[in-house]
Amino acid sequence: MECIEQNGKIKITGVTDLDLEQTLDCGQSFRWTKQSDGSFKGVAFGKCVSVRLEGTDLYIENASKEDFENIWYDYFDLSLDYGKVRAEIANLHPVLKEAAQYAPGIRILRQEPYETLCTFIISQNNNIKRIKGIVQRLCENFGEPIENGEFAFPTAETMSKLSPDDLAPLRAGFRNRYLIDAAQKVYSGEVDLELCKKADYDTARSELMKITGVGKKVADCTLLFGMHRIEAFPIDVWMKRAMEKLFPGMSGDDFGQYAGIAQQYIFHYSRMHPELF
């Protein structure tokens, strides 16, 4: 893999096992929008970029080689050999093998932890289109302006000074109270996101569940998509249905150290094959 910088964009060669649509539009991140030319425009870590893939060449507009080394290499999880992971987990169950082969381009993004926590609080009893709208309004109302008319995700400090009523423009309903509680507990240190990255899994999950409105599913999503705890196995309505129908008698523990990656293959496969249910 090589990164080449040219005219305000970078080209990363030798990128395999990455499908931008499968990865950016599968419900793990909510700040990416597909463009008419097939590229994706989005914001992460205060940077607004456009990304496109041509074969095994990944192009990132409005980015430098330094950005790649400090942000995008980790963000797209390019250090992990997903081909090797798929080969390993395919042996666990024939349906998992089929699901992994169906969407081999899904990668687990390494997102900013606090942003991930907030977006999955917003995701409760919600659909992807509406989640994206709420997240965008949150950034426009309370985030710092960045390039191209976009806004960074607001910090825990900024949000901790707000009240649930201040979040009324988001149209997020009951989730406003949860978002403010999360901001206040993260900013005060009552909930330690750094601890969640390295503590044993049950301790990390319990730490996040100190926040009002954060149950196992939101905690597991935050750990998987915001802290790269790829042993996490979030269970939502789709996954509950999939596990009961396709993997009877099994649980997330049966999928081992790459359970979170297996979960994404199963989740996507299930959503794309509603006839199975």
N, C-alpha and C positions, 0 to 999 in steps of 0.2 A: 504494500500500500504506500502510495506517495502523494503528497500534497503539493500542488503547484499553484502559485499565486499569480494572477494576471488581471489587470484592469478592474480592480475593485471586486473581484470574485475569486473563488478558489475552485480548483478541480482536484478531486481525490480519486486516484486510479485504484483499480483492483478491489472495488467494493463488491462483496458477494452477499447473498442471503439477505437482501434488503429490498422490500417493495414499499415505496413511499405511501401509497394509498392504504395498504394493509396496516402499516405501522402508524401513520399519522391520523387516520380517520376511523380507527377501530374502537375508540372510546377510552383510550388511556390518556390522551391529551386533548385540550379543547381550544387551542389558540392557533390552529392551522386551518387554512382554507384552500381548497383546490381551485386553481386558475384554469381559464379556458384552454391554455396550451399544455395542460397536464402537470404543470409545476405546482408546488405548494408554497403559499406565503404564510409566514407565522412569526411569532414572537416567543423567545425563550431567553432567560437570563439577561433581560433588558436589551436584547438585540433583535432587530427586525430584519428578516432575511427571506429570500426565495430559494427553494431547493428543487432540483430536478435530477433525474437519473437517466443516463443514456448508456445502456448496457451495464458495464461495471464501473462507469465513471459517474461520480456524484459531483454535481456543480452546486455551489452555494454562493448566491449573489449577495453583495454588500457584506463580505466577510474577508478577513485576512488570514494568513497562515498562523498568526498568533491566536486568533479566534478559534481556529480549528484545533490547535493544540490545547487550548485552555477550556473550550466549551464543546465544540461539535464532535470531537473524537469520542468523548465520554457520552455526550447526549445521545448519539446514535448507537452507543454500545459497540463500537467497532473493534474493541479488543477481544470480544468473546466470539469463539468459533461456533456459530449457530448450526452449521452443517454437522459438526461433531455432536452437539447437543441433541439435534433431531435424531441422529443415528442411535444415540444412547436411549432416549426416551421412547423411540419407536418399538423397542423390544418389550415395553411394559404392557402394551395392550394393542390389539389389531385396530381398534377404532381410533386410538391415539395416533397410531402410525398413519392412518388415512387422513386424519385431521392435520397432522404436521405436513404431510405431502400436499394437502390442499392449499395451504397458505404458508409456504416456506419463507416468505419475505417479511414476516412479522418479527420485529425486534422490540425488546423492552427498553423504552426510553429512560434515560437517567435525568429526571426533571428536578427542578428546585423543590425541596421538601415542603416548605410552607405553602407555596402555590398549589402543590399537589393536594395537600391536606384540604385547603379551601375549595378546590374544584370538586373534590369528591364529597365534601359536605354538600355542595350545591347539587351534586348528581343524584341525591336521594329522591326517589320517586319522581324521576325526571327523564326526559329523552335528550339525545345528544344535541339536536338542533337548539332546544331551549337552554340547555346548559351553556352552550357556546354564547348565546345571547346574553345570559346573565353575567358570565365571566367577562365578556367584552364591556358591558355597562359598568361592572366593578372597576375595570382598569381605566375606562374613560373618565369616571367620576372621581377616582381616588389615587390613580397611579401617576407617576411622573411621566411627562411627555418625552418621547424618544423620536428617532427619525421616521420619516415617511408618514407622519400624522398618526403614529401609533403611540401606545402607552405601555409602560412597564407594569408588571403586576404590583399592586400596592404592598408595602411592607407590613409586617406584624405591628411595628411601632405606630405607623399611620392609622391602621385599622383599630388598634387598641384604644384610641382616643375617640372613637365614634360610638354611637348608640345604635341599637337595632333600627330605630326610626330613621336614622341618617341613611340607612341602606334601602329605604323605600323605593328610590328610583330603579333599583335592580329588578324589582318585581320577583323577588325570590321567596316571598312569603315567610313561613315558619323558619326557614333556613337562616334568616338574618340574625336571629338570636344566637344560633350555633356559631356563625361566622365571628361574631363579636366575642363570644366566649373563647373561641379558639385563638383569636388574636391576642386577647388579654393574657391568656395562660401561657402562650408561646413567648410573648414579649417579656412577661414577668419572670420567666424561667420555671414557672410551676410545671409546665410540660417541656421537657428537654428533647428537642429534635436530634441533637447530636448523640444523646444517649441511645435513641431509637436506632441509629445506624449500626451500633456495635454491641448492644446488649443482647442477651439471649432473646429468642423470638417472643415468648410469652410476656417477658418484661417490657419489651418494646411495644407490643400491642396494648398492654395494660396502661402504659404511659400515655398513649394517644387516646385511650378510652376514658381518661380523666375529663376530657372535653365533653360538654353537654351535646348530645345528639350524635356522638361518634360511637358507633357500635363496631362489631367485628368486621363487617364488610368494608366500611369506610377506612378503618384502621389498616386492614389488609391491603387495600388499594393504595393507601398512602405509603406503606412500607414497600410494596412492590414497584410502584411507578415513580416514587419520589426518593427512595433510598436504596433501590436496587437489591432489596431483600428477595431474591428470586426463589426462596423457599416458600414465599407467601402464596396462598391459594384462595383468592377472594371468591365468595359464593353470593351471587345475586339470583334473581328469578330464573334467568336463562341457564346459569350454571347448575342451579338446584335441579331444574328439569333435565338437563343434560346428564348429570351424574346419576339421577334415578333411572333414566331410560337407557343410557349408553354404557354406564359404568356401575351397575348395581352392586351394592356391597362394598364399594371402594370409597375412599376419602382422599383429601389432598395429601395426606401423609404417605399414601401409596405411590405418589409420583416423585418422591425423593428430592434431591437438592435442586432440581430444575422444575419444581412444581409450578412456579409462576409462569414459566415459558409454556409448559404443557397447558396451563389454564387458558392462556391466550389462544393457543391453537384450538382448544375445545370450544371456547367462547365464540370465536369467529366462525368455526365450522358449524356450530349449532345455529347461530344467527342466519347463516347463509343457506341452511337446510331445514326450514321450519316444517317441511313435510315429514320429518322424522318424529315429530311430536304431535 
